[in-house]
């Protein structure tokens, strides 16, 4: 049976890939976005599909629609964007979530919250399992995002326990791929754009801090499996457990782009986690043996090719 699906933040990097996949599977998709970090360009190729609708709206305002499933992805996810208007970021994760949970409750829809590995803060436990409560600074410069997402998880659990809302919570670890915003300050897009332009690659700190990078298609597969998993609310980690230092990532990208870029070091930003690696054994157990299929080199090639075309197109305009 095909579903009517609402995707908030659907014109964003991850949301657009999710909309595309849901349409491919024959669902009707309503994409809701205020275009703060999303872009019409990300979904313009879907506009000819009669089962795709694009609505310009902010989730902090109530929205009424009849659907079977809601994927709540709306929220800027890179520090450059979520710190630009920190109050608005918290409102998106709190008021936006209350609006979407209220909608799910009224129309009896299943709802999935795109939470984040940032709920673990700068973790004192490695790798991170879902039962770890995290080490988050509630008043730091990243707190508008971290605490907003932690509050969103709490709201989801409470709506489930108090009102029987059918909820799903996933914690997304670093994700990359085509349609990332070139100016979002994230490490993969930063390094690729710098390498393609032949500029110095900027690493914050000594470059020994680690991240685990997951390709967007693997995340979308995990999200869809979680949405359709019965008797399991989560939270569940969705990420790639292979861990790389920032230096390894930069060297990898320099090689793949044949760039002459040099690596330079700048001071580490406040509250920047030193280690991040998901334990995905729960996802494997509950989501039909889900695990990432696309490893870093292959995923980087797709992403580099996307940015290469983007830079060429913008330089020709």
N, C-alpha and C positions, 0 to 999 in steps of 0.2 A: 504493500500500500504506500502510495506517495504522500508526502506531507506538505502542508503549507508552513513555511519556515520564515521567521523574522530574524534577521542578523543585524544587530546594532553595531555601529562601527564597520559596516559592511564594505565601505569604499576605502578602507585602510589596507595596509600591506597584507596582514593575515586575513582580514575579513573578505577581501576581494578573491583570494584563493579559495576560501571556504564557499563563497557564493557560487563560484565557477563549478566547484565539485558537486555542490548540492543540485545545481541545475542539470549537470551531466547525468546525475542519478534520477532525473525526472521529477524533482520536487518543484513546487512553486516557491519563489524566493522574494521576500520584501527586504530591501536593503535600506537601512536608516542611517544617515550620517550627517554631521554638521560641517564636514570638510575642514575641520581644524587641522588634523594631520592626514585625513583621508583625501582622496582626489578623484574627481569624475573620470580622469584618464585611466584609473585602475579598473573601472568597471564599464567603460564605454563600449568595449567589445561584447558585453553581455546585453546591451540595450535593445538589440534586434530580437532577443528571445522574448516571445509573448508572455512567458511565465516569470519574467523578472520585472520587478518594480523598484524604482529608486525614489526615496523620499528624503528631502532635505529637512532634517529636524535634529534638535538637541535632546538627548535622553533626559536631561534635567526637567524637561516639560513632559507632562503625561501624554501618552500616545495610546490610541485605542484601535485594535484590529483583531480579527478572528484568525488565529493560527494554531497549529498543533505543537510547534516547537519554537523556542526562543534561544538564540545564541547571543549572550550579552558580552560583546567585545569592546563596546564604546569606552575609550579612555586613552589619552595620550600615554605612550609607554616608554619614551626615551627621555632622559633627564632634561635635555634642551627644551623639549616641549612641555613636559609636566611641571617644570619649575617656572615656565614663562608666566603661568597664572595658577599659582599653587592652590588658591581657594577654589577656583573652578575645577581643578583636578580632583580635590576632595569631594566637591559637590557631585561630580560625575560618578564617583565610586560609591557615594552614599545616596544622594537623592535619585540619581539615575537608576541605581539598583533597586531602591524602594519602588520607583515607578514600574520597573520591569517585573519585579516580584508581585506587585499589586495586579498587574495585567495578567500574569501567569495564574494567579489565584482566581481572578474573575472568570477567565476563559478555560481554566483547567488545562493549561499547556505545561509541557515539560520545559524546564529552563536550565541552561548551562551557563555558569559564570567562568569567564576567562580570568582566573586569578594568576598569580605570578610567583616565581621563585623568590621575589623580593620580600615575601612574607617571612622568609628565613633570615633576612638582614645579612649581617656579616657573620656567617654561621660558625658556631663553636663545635659543631658536630659535622663530620665529613665521612662519606657523602651524606646528603640530606635525605632523610626519610620523612614520610608524611606525618609521623607522630612527633616530630621535632617542633617545638613552639617558637623557635627563632630568637634572634638577638638584634632587635630593631631599636634605633634611636627615635623615640616618639616626637622629638622636637628638632631633628636634624633637617638638612636641606632636602633630603630624599623622602622625608616622612609623609609629605602630602600624597605621594604615590603608595609607599609601603603601607602606611596606616590606613589609607583609603581602601586598599585591597583587603587588608586584614578585617576591616569593619564590614566590607562587602561579604566576606566569607561568613562572618558572624550573623549578618542579616539573613543570608541564605539558610543557614542552619536553623535559625529561629523561626523563619517562615515555614520551614519544613516541619518543625516540631509542633508549632502552635496552630498552623493552618493547613497542614498536610500538603503543602506545595511540593510538586515532584521536581526535586533539584539535582543538579550535577555540579561539582566543583573540580576544575582542573588547575593545576599550578604549572604555568608555562615557563620553561627555562629558555635561555638565549636562543632566539630563532632568527634565521637569515634567509635570504632568497630574493628573486626578482620582485620588483615593486616596493622594495624598501625605499624610504625617503632618503635621498642623497644628503640632505642637510640635518639628519636627525641626531647626529653626534654619536651614533652607535659604532662600536669598534669595527665591525665587518664592513659597513658602508664607508666609514671614514678611511680605513686602510685601502680599500679598493679604489675609491675616488682619488686619493692621494697618489697611489701607485700608477693609475692610468694617466694622471696629469704629470707624472714625473716629479711630484713635490716630495718634500721630506715627509716620512711617515712618523706621526707623533704618538709616542707611547707614554702613558702616564705612569709615574713610578719607575721601578727597575724592570718592569716587563715580566716579572716572575709570577705575577698574580694569574690565576687560571680561570678559564670559563669552559663551558661545555656547549658546543654549537650544534643546533638542530636545524635541518633543512625544513622549509615551510611545508612541503608535501607530507613529510612524516608527522608534523604537528596536526595538519588537517585530518589525516587518517585517524590519529588518536582522538581528536575531538569528536568525530563522527561515531567512532566505536563507543566512546563514553556516553554520548547522547542516547545511543540505542542499547546501552547495557541496562538490564533490569536488576532491581534489588541491590543497587550500589550507588551511593550518592557521592562518594569521594570524601575529602579531596584526594586527588591522585596526581603524582608528578608526571608531566609529559615533557621529556627532554632527551638529549643524547648523552649517555654517560661517559663518552670519550672526552678526556680533559686535555686542554692545550694551554700553554702559557701564551701571553700576549706576544712575546718575542717569536715563538713558533708560528703563530698565526701570521704575523707580519712577514716573516721570511717566506712562508708558504705563498702568500699573495704576491710578493716581489717576484718569486720564481714563475708563478702561473701567468703573470702579466708581462714577463720579460722587462721589468721596470728597472730604471737606474736610480730609483729613490733610495735615499739614505734614511736610517732610523735615528730619530732624536728623542730625547727623554724630557718630559715636563713633570712638575709635581703632581702627586696623586690627589684627586678631589676628596673632599671630606666624606666620610662614611662609605667610601667605595669598598665593596667586599673584596677580600683577598682570594677567596676560594669559592667556587660554585660548581657543584657536580650532583646531578640527581641520582638517587637510588630508584630504579624503575621496576623493581621486582613486583610491586603492587599492580602496576599497569600491565605487566606481562600476565600476572595471575588473573586479573579481572577483565581484561580487554582482549581476549582471544590471542594471547601471546604477542600483543603489540610490542614492537621495538623499532627503533629507527633503521631504515634500510639504506638511506643515502649518506655516505660518509663525507668527510670534510672536503677532500680534493674534488670529488665529483660535484658536490653542491656549490663549491666556490667557482668552478668553471661556468656553471649556469648563471650564477650571480654576476660574475665578471662580464660575461657576454651581454647581460641586460644593461649594466652600467656603461659599458663601452658604447652600445647603441644609443643610450640616453644622452651621453656626453657629445657624441657625434651629431645627433639630431639638434641638441640645443646650440651647438656651435655653428650649425648651418642656418639657424633662424635669424 
